[in-house]
Amino acid sequence: MRDNLAESEDADGPKRSESESESDEEDTGLTENQNRLLYLISLYTHKAQSYEDSDQWIRKPALLVLIYEGIVANALDYDYAPQPEMIENRRVYLNISQEGKSDVEFLREEELLNGLQVATRSYKPVTCYQISEKGLELVRRISQKEKEATHEFVYAKGTRELLAASWDGNAYYLTSASSYKRRSTITETEDVSYVSSAYVPQCLRYGGRPTLSNAHRAHESAVNTDAIRDELDEVITLNSVSIIVAEYIPFGANQIVQLNSNVGSTERVQGGFISPAIDDDVSGTIMALSPEMTAVDILDYTLTNHVNFEAEIRFAEGSGVVQVETFGVSLNAEGQSWKSWLFYAQYKE
């Protein structure tokens, strides 16, 4: 017995069993998602080893793309939702995970990540992240199973080449050193069915008819399909929901006069369809346009001071998705802009 014990000991004490080593390897004190997120950032970043070397950081927009790809690959257990982001001076809707962003901030709070603020050529701030020395120590204790799960979405298929997120002006692409390239679906917002009605607060009205209700169409949202690629794990139930988005846009009486003219307020038959298309053949006879337009119905207006109208978005939706999208708009010469909705029903599973 003593011989066996002697063989299992070294100068520092008894050797650890393989199961004990695996247990220590996995015990990082972080959640599974946080482990994989930390390991992901460690693959893309490192500190310079000398003053001749360069630090390597990952930009926040690219990290958000990789987090989304991890969710779609079922490697990260987060939810996501469309959110506007500024990409090269352009506002773009991306499928952003708030839970993923929260975990990144948590890793920073724990000093597992370094943060860097830089500015673009247009002086917009950009946040970058880098694995810290403390973070590297923790990465060594992450299990091989979690590392392999991360490899599934950060490497090009069949290789050990890291995927880089690049923006081409319209979409994000994931590329590798060996010319592998595929388009990310992060810019493809998902559709769900819902029914809404126009709503303009009474304090903004100056006479005219009341807004029309689509409450009788609420049942149309009770369909059994949607375009969601993730498995949702949250259910929120709300009743009598009204949404108001208020903005200040610096314009005056001249802009209101032009707006009233553009939407047909001054016509004998007010409103109609409006389109962002530019007519480059005014002298022609026939004009061909996409049927995806917005129907406008004027509620009340004064030529130089304000306009209130209903707008119904008539865009094509995916198969099985029903969106009755009508909202109220109120604008005045003081620069106040109000968009408001009443929601009656939304698809739920």
PLY file of the C-alpha trace (Angstrom):
ply
format ascii 1.0
element vertex 349
property float x
property float y
property float z
element edge 348
property int vertex1
property int vertex2
end_header
0.00 0.00 0.00
2.80 2.42 0.94
4.54 1.58 -2.38
1.40 2.55 -4.30
1.09 5.79 -2.35
4.72 6.62 -2.96
4.26 6.16 -6.72
1.33 8.58 -6.72
3.24 11.35 -4.95
5.83 13.79 -6.21
7.87 16.55 -4.60
4.83 18.80 -4.28
2.52 16.19 -2.80
0.08 13.58 -4.13
-0.87 13.60 -7.80
-4.41 14.64 -8.74
-6.70 12.16 -10.47
-7.95 12.84 -14.03
-11.50 13.44 -12.78
-10.24 15.98 -10.23
-8.29 17.79 -12.94
-11.38 17.98 -15.17
-13.39 19.34 -12.24
-10.86 22.11 -11.63
-10.68 22.84 -15.37
-14.40 23.53 -15.53
-14.71 25.50 -12.27
-14.35 29.10 -13.46
-17.14 30.66 -11.43
-18.81 31.83 -14.63
-21.89 30.63 -16.45
-21.61 28.48 -19.55
-22.44 31.45 -21.79
-19.86 33.65 -20.06
-17.19 30.96 -20.40
-17.81 30.65 -24.12
-17.97 34.41 -24.58
-14.68 34.90 -22.73
-13.01 32.15 -24.76
-14.37 33.68 -28.01
-12.77 37.04 -27.20
-9.51 35.32 -26.24
-9.31 33.77 -29.72
-9.54 37.16 -31.44
-7.44 39.32 -29.11
-4.08 39.36 -27.33
-1.73 41.78 -25.64
1.51 42.82 -27.28
4.54 40.85 -26.08
6.90 43.75 -26.76
6.84 47.38 -27.88
7.56 46.19 -31.42
4.45 44.00 -31.36
0.83 45.22 -31.64
-2.11 44.81 -29.31
-5.07 43.04 -30.91
-8.63 44.11 -30.04
-12.08 43.12 -31.28
-14.55 45.85 -32.19
-17.94 45.82 -30.49
-20.03 45.62 -33.72
-18.05 42.58 -34.91
-18.43 40.97 -31.47
-22.20 41.48 -31.62
-22.23 39.71 -35.00
-20.29 36.75 -33.58
-22.59 36.57 -30.54
-25.58 36.42 -32.89
-23.92 33.66 -34.92
-23.34 31.74 -31.69
-27.03 32.02 -30.83
-28.12 30.79 -34.25
-25.63 27.89 -33.96
-27.16 26.98 -30.55
-23.78 27.51 -28.88
-24.91 30.56 -26.86
-28.20 30.49 -24.97
-29.27 34.12 -25.44
-32.30 35.83 -26.93
-32.04 38.67 -29.45
-34.22 41.39 -30.97
-33.83 44.02 -33.71
-32.11 47.21 -32.57
-30.79 50.18 -34.57
-27.00 50.52 -34.66
-24.77 53.05 -36.42
-22.58 51.29 -38.98
-20.34 53.59 -41.04
-22.64 56.60 -40.52
-25.70 54.55 -41.47
-28.43 53.44 -39.10
-28.98 49.72 -39.56
-31.26 47.32 -37.70
-29.30 44.36 -36.30
-30.43 41.35 -34.30
-28.78 42.30 -31.01
-28.64 40.20 -27.84
-29.10 42.36 -24.75
-28.15 39.35 -22.60
-24.92 38.98 -24.57
-24.11 42.68 -24.13
-24.83 42.37 -20.41
-22.42 39.43 -20.07
-19.70 41.39 -21.90
-20.13 44.23 -19.40
-20.05 41.72 -16.54
-16.75 40.31 -17.79
-15.39 43.84 -17.88
-16.58 44.50 -14.33
-14.72 41.37 -13.23
-11.58 42.71 -14.99
-11.51 39.73 -17.32
-11.63 42.05 -20.34
-9.90 45.30 -21.18
-11.88 48.10 -22.84
-10.70 50.61 -25.40
-12.43 53.70 -26.82
-11.39 54.92 -30.27
-12.96 57.34 -32.75
-13.87 56.83 -36.40
-13.04 59.31 -39.16
-16.46 60.87 -38.56
-15.61 61.20 -34.83
-18.06 58.50 -33.73
-16.92 56.50 -30.67
-16.18 52.78 -31.09
-15.67 50.38 -28.18
-13.14 47.55 -28.48
-12.43 44.61 -26.17
-9.36 42.55 -25.34
-8.73 39.59 -23.07
-6.89 40.62 -19.88
-4.16 38.74 -17.98
-6.76 37.74 -15.40
-9.06 36.62 -18.19
-6.33 34.47 -19.76
-5.82 32.69 -16.45
-9.51 31.87 -16.38
-9.55 30.74 -20.02
-7.02 28.00 -19.15
-9.60 26.51 -16.81
-12.44 26.43 -19.37
-13.34 22.87 -20.35
-12.51 21.49 -23.77
-16.20 20.80 -24.33
-17.06 24.50 -24.09
-14.11 25.43 -26.28
-15.27 23.00 -28.97
-18.77 24.47 -28.82
-17.27 27.92 -29.50
-15.19 26.55 -32.39
-18.41 25.58 -34.16
-19.26 29.18 -35.03
-15.93 31.07 -34.94
-14.02 28.86 -37.39
-14.69 28.33 -41.09
-16.10 24.86 -41.67
-13.44 22.18 -41.76
-10.62 24.57 -40.84
-9.05 26.33 -37.88
-9.32 29.73 -39.58
-11.10 32.39 -37.56
-14.06 34.07 -39.21
-13.91 37.84 -39.50
-17.07 39.99 -39.68
-16.90 42.55 -42.49
-19.47 45.12 -43.60
-19.97 45.68 -47.35
-22.36 48.64 -47.03
-25.54 46.55 -46.97
-24.85 43.39 -44.98
-22.32 41.64 -42.76
-20.24 38.82 -44.22
-18.17 36.22 -42.39
-14.86 35.62 -44.17
-11.72 33.59 -43.55
-8.13 33.69 -44.78
-8.81 30.92 -47.31
-11.53 32.94 -49.11
-14.44 31.29 -47.29
-17.35 33.75 -47.30
-20.98 33.66 -46.26
-23.58 36.28 -45.47
-24.72 36.74 -41.88
-28.44 36.96 -41.21
-27.96 39.49 -38.42
-29.50 42.23 -40.59
-32.57 40.11 -41.42
-35.14 41.13 -38.83
-37.73 38.51 -38.02
-41.46 38.98 -38.44
-44.26 38.14 -36.03
-47.97 38.68 -36.53
-49.71 41.58 -34.82
-52.65 43.97 -35.17
-52.38 47.68 -34.39
-54.39 50.86 -34.84
-53.50 54.50 -35.28
-53.49 56.59 -32.13
-53.05 60.35 -31.76
-53.34 61.76 -28.20
-56.34 64.05 -27.82
-54.13 66.93 -26.65
-52.59 67.00 -30.15
-55.89 67.03 -32.04
-57.55 70.08 -33.63
-60.94 68.65 -34.58
-61.48 66.16 -37.37
-62.70 62.59 -37.14
-61.39 60.10 -34.55
-58.82 57.50 -35.55
-60.17 54.19 -36.82
-59.92 51.02 -34.72
-58.69 47.63 -35.95
-59.79 45.85 -32.77
-62.20 43.73 -34.82
-59.20 42.33 -36.73
-57.29 41.15 -33.64
-58.07 37.50 -34.44
-56.01 37.73 -37.63
-52.79 37.55 -35.61
-53.73 34.07 -34.35
-51.58 32.25 -36.89
-49.20 29.38 -36.25
-46.10 30.57 -38.07
-43.44 33.22 -37.61
-39.94 33.98 -38.87
-38.11 33.64 -35.55
-34.93 31.55 -35.79
-34.30 31.36 -32.04
-36.15 29.43 -29.34
-37.78 32.02 -27.11
-37.92 31.43 -23.38
-39.79 34.51 -22.20
-43.50 35.33 -22.29
-44.78 38.86 -21.62
-48.51 39.56 -21.45
-49.73 43.15 -21.75
-53.19 44.66 -22.08
-54.36 47.97 -23.62
-50.91 48.80 -24.94
-50.24 52.22 -26.45
-46.84 53.24 -27.77
-45.72 56.81 -28.40
-42.42 57.82 -29.96
-41.73 61.55 -29.57
-38.91 63.40 -31.35
-37.80 66.96 -31.89
-37.00 67.80 -35.52
-35.96 71.42 -36.14
-38.36 72.72 -38.78
-40.86 75.55 -39.03
-43.93 76.82 -40.87
-42.39 76.52 -44.34
-41.68 72.81 -43.85
-45.21 72.21 -42.54
-46.69 73.92 -45.64
-44.57 71.69 -47.87
-45.46 68.59 -45.88
-49.18 69.34 -46.14
-48.74 69.66 -49.87
-46.75 66.40 -50.12
-49.28 64.28 -48.24
-52.28 65.83 -50.03
-53.82 67.74 -47.11
-54.81 70.63 -49.39
-56.40 68.43 -52.07
-60.16 68.14 -52.48
-59.76 64.41 -51.86
-57.17 64.27 -49.13
-54.47 61.67 -48.60
-53.91 58.59 -50.73
-50.80 56.50 -51.27
-47.29 57.85 -50.87
-44.03 56.32 -52.06
-40.34 57.20 -51.59
-39.75 56.51 -55.30
-38.34 59.37 -57.42
-40.13 60.07 -60.70
-37.33 60.53 -63.24
-39.69 60.67 -66.24
-42.24 63.36 -65.36
-43.29 63.84 -69.00
-44.01 60.13 -69.50
-47.44 58.47 -69.56
-47.23 55.39 -67.35
-45.33 54.92 -64.11
-44.57 51.44 -62.77
-44.02 51.11 -59.01
-43.78 48.40 -56.39
-47.17 47.76 -54.71
-45.42 48.16 -51.33
-46.58 51.62 -50.33
-48.00 53.60 -47.41
-51.64 54.71 -47.35
-52.18 58.12 -45.72
-55.51 59.45 -44.42
-55.56 63.06 -43.16
-57.25 63.60 -39.77
-56.86 67.36 -39.35
-54.43 70.09 -40.35
-53.69 73.79 -40.45
-51.69 74.90 -43.45
-48.76 76.53 -41.62
-48.93 75.00 -38.14
-49.61 71.25 -38.00
-50.86 68.04 -39.60
-52.29 64.87 -38.05
-52.77 61.74 -40.16
-53.13 57.99 -40.12
-50.61 55.88 -42.01
-51.03 52.22 -42.94
-47.91 50.31 -43.98
-48.72 47.94 -46.83
-45.57 45.88 -47.25
-45.37 42.21 -48.16
-44.81 39.82 -45.25
-43.52 36.28 -45.03
-45.78 33.31 -45.56
-48.22 32.90 -42.67
-47.32 36.26 -41.09
-50.07 38.89 -40.74
-49.19 42.46 -39.80
-51.95 45.05 -39.62
-49.68 48.06 -39.17
-51.49 51.38 -38.80
-50.12 54.26 -36.76
-50.88 57.91 -36.09
-48.50 60.76 -36.93
-48.62 64.29 -35.54
-46.20 67.04 -36.62
-46.23 70.76 -35.88
-44.26 73.90 -36.71
-42.53 73.83 -33.28
-40.60 70.74 -34.39
-42.58 68.20 -32.37
-42.96 64.82 -34.06
-45.21 62.12 -32.58
-45.74 58.56 -33.82
-48.19 56.43 -31.86
-49.90 53.03 -31.98
-52.52 50.99 -30.15
-51.71 47.27 -30.07
-54.60 44.84 -29.86
-52.96 41.48 -30.41
-49.65 39.88 -31.18
-48.76 36.35 -32.17
-47.78 34.16 -29.23
-46.71 30.53 -28.99
0 1
1 2
2 3
3 4
4 5
5 6
6 7
7 8
8 9
9 10
10 11
11 12
12 13
13 14
14 15
15 16
16 17
17 18
18 19
19 20
20 21
21 22
22 23
23 24
24 25
25 26
26 27
27 28
28 29
29 30
30 31
31 32
32 33
33 34
34 35
35 36
36 37
37 38
38 39
39 40
40 41
41 42
42 43
43 44
44 45
45 46
46 47
47 48
48 49
49 50
50 51
51 52
52 53
53 54
54 55
55 56
56 57
57 58
58 59
59 60
60 61
61 62
62 63
63 64
64 65
65 66
66 67
67 68
68 69
69 70
70 71
71 72
72 73
73 74
74 75
75 76
76 77
77 78
78 79
79 80
80 81
81 82
82 83
83 84
84 85
85 86
86 87
87 88
88 89
89 90
90 91
91 92
92 93
93 94
94 95
95 96
96 97
97 98
98 99
99 100
100 101
101 102
102 103
103 104
104 105
105 106
106 107
107 108
108 109
109 110
110 111
111 112
112 113
113 114
114 115
115 116
116 117
117 118
118 119
119 120
120 121
121 122
122 123
123 124
124 125
125 126
126 127
127 128
128 129
129 130
130 131
131 132
132 133
133 134
134 135
135 136
136 137
137 138
138 139
139 140
140 141
141 142
142 143
143 144
144 145
145 146
146 147
147 148
148 149
149 150
150 151
151 152
152 153
153 154
154 155
155 156
156 157
157 158
158 159
159 160
160 161
161 162
162 163
163 164
164 165
165 166
166 167
167 168
168 169
169 170
170 171
171 172
172 173
173 174
174 175
175 176
176 177
177 178
178 179
179 180
180 181
181 182
182 183
183 184
184 185
185 186
186 187
187 188
188 189
189 190
190 191
191 192
192 193
193 194
194 195
195 196
196 197
197 198
198 199
199 200
200 201
201 202
202 203
203 204
204 205
205 206
206 207
207 208
208 209
209 210
210 211
211 212
212 213
213 214
214 215
215 216
216 217
217 218
218 219
219 220
220 221
221 222
222 223
223 224
224 225
225 226
226 227
227 228
228 229
229 230
230 231
231 232
232 233
233 234
234 235
235 236
236 237
237 238
238 239
239 240
240 241
241 242
242 243
243 244
244 245
245 246
246 247
247 248
248 249
249 250
250 251
251 252
252 253
253 254
254 255
255 256
256 257
257 258
258 259
259 260
260 261
261 262
262 263
263 264
264 265
265 266
266 267
267 268
268 269
269 270
270 271
271 272
272 273
273 274
274 275
275 276
276 277
277 278
278 279
279 280
280 281
281 282
282 283
283 284
284 285
285 286
286 287
287 288
288 289
289 290
290 291
291 292
292 293
293 294
294 295
295 296
296 297
297 298
298 299
299 300
300 301
301 302
302 303
303 304
304 305
305 306
306 307
307 308
308 309
309 310
310 311
311 312
312 313
313 314
314 315
315 316
316 317
317 318
318 319
319 320
320 321
321 322
322 323
323 324
324 325
325 326
326 327
327 328
328 329
329 330
330 331
331 332
332 333
333 334
334 335
335 336
336 337
337 338
338 339
339 340
340 341
341 342
342 343
343 344
344 345
345 346
346 347
347 348
